[in-house]
Each structure stands twice: as C-alpha cells, then as structure tokens.
C-alpha cells in the first residue's frame, strides 16, 4: 500500500535499559517510523491480545513503494494534494501524528492509490515485492488514543546473520468474530535492521472502525541488505541517561559516527516497553542539524510520552541511531 525508496540510509546501535531504572552505561552498537508519538498528557487505552493472523492475510506481490522527500516550505497537506491523497491517509501511512514535526529531507511513503507515479525513480520499472525473509514480530499492542484513533505498535526482530532493509508489516484490525474490518501497512523505523537487531513500527487508523476487538500483524517484506557500506554509515549510541521530565520520558546521551565518511539525516529512535514486553511507544527525532562527521561524537536529547500510567518510567527502553552517507 505504501512506497519507499531503496536508496535511503540507516544503521543503528541498540541500547537497552531495564527494570524501569535507567542508569549510565556504555552502549552496544546494535539497532532498530519513524513514528513520532504525541507528547500530550492524556494516555491511551490498551487493547490486549493479538490474534493469530488467518492465512488469507498473506499478500500478493506489490509494487515498490513511491516516496517523497520533504522540501523547504512543504506541509503534509501540500504533499497529500500533490499526490491526490488525503492528510489522514498520509499520516496513517507514515505514522506522522503531529504535522508540526515534519522535517526537511524527511522521507514520506505515499499511500497506494494516491495517484503517485508508477515508474520507479530514475525511469526504471516497478518490480514486484520479493518473498520476505523470515523475521519475528513481537511486543505488539493496540492503543486507543485520546483523539479516538487506533494505534498498533510493535517491533520486528531480525534473527538472521545479515542486515535487512525494506522491512514492512501488514496490520489488520479484527472484529469479535475474527473478521477483518480494516488494514494498513507500516515500515520499520530503521531503514536497515542489523543482524540480531530490532526496530519498532506503528500503524495508525484514522478513523478506526467501531467494532475492533483484536488485531493481527504479518511481516510482508524483508530484504537482505549489505549495509553498512556505501549508502549507510554505522552510527553507534555510546552513552545514555534517562529520567522523567514532568510527564515526559527524556533520554540524553551521545552517538558516534564510526564510519570513514560523513553522515547526514542522522536521527535517534527510542522505543519503550511495559513489564510484559509490549511496545508502549517510540519516537524518532533528528540529532542537531542531522549531520555527523566521520569518526566524531555528538550529543542528543529525545523525549516522548509512552502509553501507560502518567508520570512513571517505562519498564524498559531501547535506543538506536541511524544516518546515511552524506553526499560529497
């Protein structure tokens, strides 16, 4: 349903806190919408229990996603109108809950059927989606937001010895009888999920059906990646500290570009969990001006309001950093 360029970048370093008591510690170099969660104080209602997806949810091959790179002065409404889409569809496809967080250079997936071009960038042919490599979907949960939308969160785990890219899931909302009443797709927040790593995803339904009783998540796309390499730089989280800041969960620390080339589009992804391992929220935010020179370190700060009791620390959290090779 959504399009995305194969020429964007990322690589990540993962860092885990535990027990709801984050402390200073060195960080491993492993990783996982960019979805930007709202920072308002109301909390969402959690609907437990993912149903086993029925066989009919296995998708047929789909075209390569079409993407749009945000230009100076553009708004979500402008972009939606350009492609014959709607604001709600564009937000749902990209997990952009707050249009004010739109960044210059951000990659947006254009929803299928929006009148987007059918030719691949550069004039190439659109290729069918390959059979996805085996991945694990875990930590899924459904939340009803204060605005009445339905948000399904989770993460994809890469069990392979090679990195993956173009990793995508299909989310189906089901009624009490198990019949599908709505569906959507979402890419992982990290463009490249490293070997043994993981990355969160989110699917927003606006407006949602009234009879949602459960949901199912199926991995529909995951391709082998040779990165880090030419397109992506290895960006590692090297330190972190976490604490409550009012009703916000704030994480600060530093990241390092461990590659030989400068990086651009550098961002941090933080994922939070409850004591049952469900993803309670995640946020992706740019670091400084988004650039990081080769073999240098920079500081970051990122905050979010996870779903759950207000003013409490999440049970656990993970950090990841990503960045693409800067043009010469």
C-alpha positions as MATLAB code, in Angstrom:
seq = 'XXXXXXXXXXXXXXXXXXXXXXXXXXXXXXXXXXXXXXXXXXXXXXXXXXXXXXXXXXXXXXXXXXXXXXXXXXXXXXXXXXXXXXXXXXXXXXXXXXXXXXXXXXXXXXXXXXXXXXXXXXXXXXXXXXXXXXXXXXXXXXXXXXXXXXXXXXXXXXXXXXXXXXXXXXXXXXXXXXXXXXXXXXXXXXXXXXXXXXXXXXXXXXXXXXXXXXXXXXXXXXXXXXXXXXXXXXXXXXXXXXXXXXXXXXXXXXXXXXXXXXXXXXXXXXXXXXXXXXXXXXXXXXXXXXXXXXXXXXXXXXXXXXXXXXXXXXXXXXXXXXXXXXXX';
ca = [
       0.000    0.000    0.000;
       2.939    2.351    0.541;
       6.015    3.247   -1.445;
       9.512    3.804   -0.279;
      12.883    4.397   -1.980;
      15.563    1.706   -1.775;
      18.255    4.397   -1.748;
      17.818    5.771    1.809;
      20.120    5.021    4.653;
      20.483    3.822    8.159;
      22.438    1.798   10.525;
      21.912    1.633   14.193;
      23.267    0.943   17.594;
      20.962   -0.564   20.223;
      20.977    0.242   23.879;
      18.699   -1.272   26.473;
      17.707   -0.014   29.919;
      15.962   -2.352   32.309;
      13.683   -2.563   35.278;
      12.370    0.963   34.839;
      15.582    2.341   36.423;
      17.787    3.529   33.570;
      21.378    4.273   34.548;
      24.506    5.492   32.808;
      26.196    2.683   30.908;
      28.215    2.027   27.761;
      26.047    1.086   24.804;
      26.336   -1.824   22.370;
      26.371   -0.982   18.671;
      23.221   -2.795   17.728;
      19.917   -1.174   16.488;
      16.003   -0.933   15.440;
       8.653    5.499   11.830;
       9.806    6.644   12.240;
       6.748    7.276   14.096;
       6.603   10.390   16.238;
       4.272    9.852   19.208;
       2.191   12.721   20.583;
       3.540   14.414   23.664;
       0.169   15.341   25.165;
      -0.581   14.252   28.725;
      -3.686   12.048   28.142;
      -2.967    8.336   27.987;
      -4.414    5.769   25.630;
      -6.468    2.684   26.340;
      -4.690   -0.619   25.724;
      -6.496   -3.475   23.993;
      -4.670   -6.716   24.859;
      -4.187   -9.768   22.759;
      -3.024  -10.182   19.205;
      -4.905  -12.867   17.303;
      -3.054  -15.328   15.125;
      -3.352  -13.896   11.585;
      -5.503  -16.002    9.251;
      -3.863  -17.435    6.102;
      -5.892  -15.070    3.924;
      -3.763  -12.165    5.157;
      -0.732  -13.359    3.152;
      -0.331  -10.631    0.500;
       0.363  -10.956   -3.178;
       3.409   -9.197   -4.655;
       3.052   -5.422   -4.550;
       4.871   -2.612   -6.356;
       7.962   -0.965   -4.931;
       6.863    1.942   -2.693;
       6.810    5.502   -4.032;
       8.373    8.027   -1.687;
       8.521   11.811   -1.379;
      11.402   13.763    0.171;
      10.126   16.800    2.082;
      11.319   20.105    0.607;
      11.597   23.502    2.349;
       8.201   25.143    2.788;
       6.174   21.980    2.167;
       3.413   20.847    4.518;
       1.686   17.477    4.834;
      -1.417   18.946    3.201;
       0.649   20.208    0.250;
       2.202   16.781   -0.249;
      -1.118   14.958    0.080;
      -2.697   17.207   -2.550;
       0.288   16.756   -4.883;
      -0.279   13.003   -4.949;
      -4.071   13.084   -4.909;
      -4.157   11.667   -1.380;
      -5.616   12.883    1.907;
      -3.946   14.214    5.035;
      -5.311   11.318    7.105;
      -4.005    8.712    4.636;
      -0.554   10.319    4.527;
      -0.373   10.495    8.330;
      -1.522    6.890    8.696;
       0.989    5.674    6.114;
       3.934    7.363    7.827;
       2.971    7.481   11.490;
       3.235   11.270   11.484;
       0.831   12.073   14.292;
       1.859   15.719   14.571;
       2.333   17.588   11.261;
       4.488   20.156   13.101;
       7.242   17.535   13.479;
       7.742   17.305    9.694;
      11.418   17.782    8.815;
      13.124   18.999    5.626;
      14.650   15.961    3.932;
      12.284   13.531    5.677;
      11.220   10.580    3.538;
       7.456   10.046    3.305;
       5.768    6.949    1.922;
       2.945    7.796   -0.477;
      -0.140    5.624    0.140;
      -1.081    3.246   -2.654;
      -3.849    4.501   -4.929;
      -2.913    8.137   -4.351;
      -2.134    8.890   -7.963;
       1.612    8.609   -7.417;
       3.814    7.867  -10.411;
       4.002    4.244  -11.417;
       7.550    4.417  -12.735;
      10.369    3.858  -10.305;
      12.794    6.740   -9.644;
      15.291    7.102  -12.485;
      12.868    5.732  -15.050;
      13.234    2.090  -14.029;
      10.444   -0.450  -13.921;
       8.489   -1.163  -10.753;
       9.486   -4.596   -9.502;
       7.232   -6.965   -7.538;
       7.816   -7.299   -3.822;
      10.041  -10.318   -3.155;
       9.076  -13.040   -0.700;
      10.029  -11.663    2.722;
      12.909  -13.225    4.608;
      11.936  -14.761    7.954;
      11.602  -12.203   10.744;
       9.889  -12.195   14.127;
       7.145   -9.733   15.073;
       6.871   -9.183   18.820;
       5.750   -6.763   21.517;
       2.576   -5.838   19.643;
      -0.197   -3.878   21.338;
      -3.193   -1.777   20.332;
      -3.956    1.606   21.856;
      -6.948    3.927   21.512;
      -5.610    7.478   21.517;
      -7.297   10.436   23.242;
      -8.432   11.579   19.769;
     -10.196    8.251   19.212;
      -7.752    6.858   16.645;
      -6.395    3.319   16.865;
      -2.618    2.883   17.033;
      -0.960   -0.552   16.751;
       2.662   -0.694   17.895;
       5.226   -3.483   17.823;
       8.713   -4.344   16.652;
      10.399   -6.544   14.064;
      13.320   -8.696   15.179;
      15.949   -9.755   12.634;
      17.163  -13.268   13.618;
      19.474  -13.556   10.609;
      23.239  -13.095   10.334;
      22.773  -10.395    7.677;
      21.135   -6.977    7.863;
      17.658   -6.392    6.425;
      16.083   -3.405    4.680;
      12.660   -2.530    3.252;
      11.139   -4.353    6.221;
       7.374   -3.942    6.233;
       4.407   -5.368    8.126;
       0.680   -5.570    7.467;
      -1.666   -4.751   10.342;
      -5.269   -5.999   10.284;
      -7.989   -4.932   12.707;
     -10.467   -7.692   13.514;
     -13.970   -7.761   14.977;
     -15.159  -10.146   17.681;
     -15.743  -12.919   15.137;
     -12.192  -12.605   13.767;
     -13.283  -10.951   10.519;
     -11.018   -8.219    9.150;
     -12.591   -4.763    9.372;
      -9.587   -2.607    8.410;
      -5.953   -2.993    7.409;
      -2.815   -0.960    6.816;
       0.913   -1.392    6.300;
       3.947    0.094    8.019;
       7.711    0.066    7.553;
      10.085   -0.255   10.486;
      11.524    2.950   11.940;
      15.039    1.890   10.961;
      15.666    1.614    7.239;
      18.259   -1.090    7.942;
      17.671   -3.610   10.735;
      21.079   -5.058   11.641;
      21.753   -8.761   12.151;
      20.314   -9.732   15.510;
      18.766   -6.265   15.863;
      15.221   -4.978   16.032;
      13.194   -1.940   15.028;
       9.768   -0.618   16.062;
       6.823    0.081   13.787;
       3.443    1.754   14.154;
       0.183    1.721   12.184;
      -2.386    4.452   12.805;
      -6.050    4.050   11.822;
      -7.965    7.326   11.400;
     -10.869    6.980   11.844;
     -10.965    3.411   13.157;
     -13.899    1.012   12.766;
     -16.288    0.952   15.719;
     -16.217   -2.829   16.192;
     -12.483   -3.514   16.684;
     -11.933   -6.402   19.112;
      -8.397   -7.555   18.265;
      -5.690   -7.311   15.619;
      -3.135   -9.322   13.650;
       0.321   -8.350   12.376;
       2.068  -10.121    9.477;
       5.545   -9.453    8.061;
       5.122   -8.921    4.315;
       8.512   -7.591    3.260;
      12.144   -8.031    4.393;
      15.123   -7.983    2.033;
      18.811   -8.746    2.534;
      20.991   -5.650    2.958;
      24.751   -5.369    2.526;
      24.881   -2.293    4.753;
      26.584   -0.611    6.480;
      28.654    0.219    3.454;
      28.188    2.652    0.615;
      24.776    4.117    1.463;
      24.671    3.957    5.248;
      27.148    4.834    7.953;
      27.484    2.857   11.206;
      26.107    5.198   13.891;
      26.506    3.913   17.458;
      24.949    5.033   20.737;
      27.936    5.361   23.076;
      26.294    6.745   26.225;
      22.850    7.451   27.575;
      20.931    8.658   30.636;
      17.158    8.526   31.124;
      14.784   10.181   33.568;
      11.323   11.645   33.922;
      10.900   15.265   32.869;
       7.438   16.129   34.122;
       5.141   13.773   32.213;
       7.780   13.124   29.552;
      10.337   10.322   29.402;
      13.585   12.029   28.392;
      16.749   10.314   27.195;
      20.051   12.128   26.686;
      23.454   10.866   25.669;
      25.920   10.774   22.801;
      26.316    8.963   19.493;
      29.349    8.364   17.285;
      29.797    8.072   13.528;
      32.081    5.045   13.332;
      32.333    5.146    9.550;
      35.015    6.667    7.294;
      32.567    9.086    5.623;
      30.401   11.945    6.856;
      26.766   11.123    7.641;
      23.583   13.101    7.000;
      19.976   12.593    8.074;
      21.224   11.358   11.453;
      18.420   10.578   13.891;
      17.731    8.793   17.173;
      14.943    6.240   17.745;
      13.806    5.436   21.291;
      11.414    2.532   21.974;
       9.717    1.976   25.341;
       8.203   -1.204   26.826;
       5.917   -2.286   29.652;
       6.707   -5.143   32.038;
       5.113   -7.653   29.653;
       7.385   -6.626   26.774;
       4.730   -4.735   24.810;
       5.913   -1.669   22.900;
       4.302    1.285   24.673;
       5.691    3.975   22.406;
       8.516    5.116   20.194;
       9.780    8.331   18.744;
      12.275    9.256   16.049;
      13.960   12.659   16.129;
      16.845   14.278   14.229;
      20.138   14.858   16.011;
      21.252   18.512   15.891;
      21.288   19.558   12.215;
      21.245   15.932   11.083;
      24.926   15.786   10.093;
      27.788   13.956   11.792;
      31.367   13.977   10.504;
      33.330   10.745   10.181;
      34.796    9.439   13.440;
      33.171   12.129   15.582;
      30.788   12.154   18.552;
      27.768   14.391   19.211;
      25.177   14.693   21.973;
      21.429   14.097   21.635;
      18.213   14.602   23.587;
      14.863   12.949   22.847;
      11.566   12.836   24.781;
       8.245   11.046   24.414;
       5.108   10.249   26.396;
       4.665    6.460   26.308;
       1.262    4.837   26.675;
       0.785    3.789   30.280;
       0.426    5.386   33.715;
       1.224    9.078   33.515;
       4.414   10.260   35.166;
       6.025    6.827   35.516;
       9.178    5.398   33.988;
       8.752    2.722   31.316;
       9.806   -0.752   32.411;
      12.492   -0.844   29.729;
      13.711    1.094   26.701;
      15.989    0.735   23.685;
      17.908    3.368   21.731;
      19.103    3.246   18.136;
      20.825    5.753   15.857;
      20.791    5.897   12.078;
      22.299    8.032    9.324;
      23.002    7.911    5.611;
      26.203    8.632    3.745;
      26.460   12.370    3.124;
      26.885   13.499   -0.468;
      30.468   14.546   -1.345;
];
